[in-house]
Amino acid sequence: MAMVQHIDLFAGEDREIALAGRDEFGLPVDLTGKTVEWRIGRSPLRPEDSSTVVKTATVIDAGMGVFTVQVMAADTTDMDGDFEHMAFAITPSDSLGGPYRAVICQGRFRVRPVLA
């Protein structure tokens, strides 16, 4: 199972979020040579019709599977409530085909309204 990390923020907030990718055994995913795609939506497993935000993460420590995503105010201004987030490690194409996608982090993404 991928690492479960919940995120809680206010609508319209700018924030850099640090996350860690883990494999099904709880070990760090080596992100060397991989791209990390991060999605927020009602059901990230069906990104074709449900993703609200899609970002490419910045890998901070490839060997330990640590990466960050930058959430901008405009990404969450019109959001309210509970969503899901999910990060995918994408391995480039190789002689066996590909590219390969593996879920390395997931969890609840809660957006709280701002008091007016």
ChimeraX attribute file (.defattr): number of C-alpha atoms within 10 A of each C-alpha:
attribute: neighborCount
match mode: 1-to-1
recipient: residues
	/A:1	12
	/A:2	23
	/A:3	22
	/A:4	16
	/A:5	15
	/A:6	14
	/A:7	16
	/A:8	12
	/A:9	16
	/A:10	18
	/A:11	22
	/A:12	19
	/A:13	17
	/A:14	15
	/A:15	13
	/A:16	11
	/A:17	12
	/A:18	14
	/A:19	23
	/A:20	23
	/A:21	27
	/A:22	21
	/A:23	17
	/A:24	12
	/A:25	9
	/A:26	12
	/A:27	13
	/A:28	19
	/A:29	20
	/A:30	17
	/A:31	21
	/A:32	13
	/A:33	10
	/A:34	17
	/A:35	17
	/A:36	24
	/A:37	18
	/A:38	23
	/A:39	22
	/A:40	23
	/A:41	21
	/A:42	18
	/A:43	17
	/A:44	22
	/A:45	15
	/A:46	10
	/A:47	15
	/A:48	8
	/A:49	11
	/A:50	14
	/A:51	19
	/A:52	17
	/A:53	15
	/A:54	17
	/A:55	14
	/A:56	16
	/A:57	21
	/A:58	16
	/A:59	21
	/A:60	15
	/A:61	14
	/A:62	18
	/A:63	12
	/A:64	17
	/A:65	23
	/A:66	20
	/A:67	20
	/A:68	18
	/A:69	19
	/A:70	15
	/A:71	17
	/A:72	14
	/A:73	14
	/A:74	12
	/A:75	17
	/A:76	20
	/A:77	15
	/A:78	11
	/A:79	17
	/A:80	14
	/A:81	11
	/A:82	15
	/A:83	19
	/A:84	19
	/A:85	27
	/A:86	24
	/A:87	29
	/A:88	22
	/A:89	23
	/A:90	18
	/A:91	17
	/A:92	13
	/A:93	10
	/A:94	9
	/A:95	5
	/A:96	6
	/A:97	8
	/A:98	11
	/A:99	11
	/A:100	13
	/A:101	16
	/A:102	14
	/A:103	21
	/A:104	25
	/A:105	23
	/A:106	25
	/A:107	17
	/A:108	18
	/A:109	20
	/A:110	19
	/A:111	21
	/A:112	17
	/A:113	16
	/A:114	12
	/A:115	6
	/A:116	3
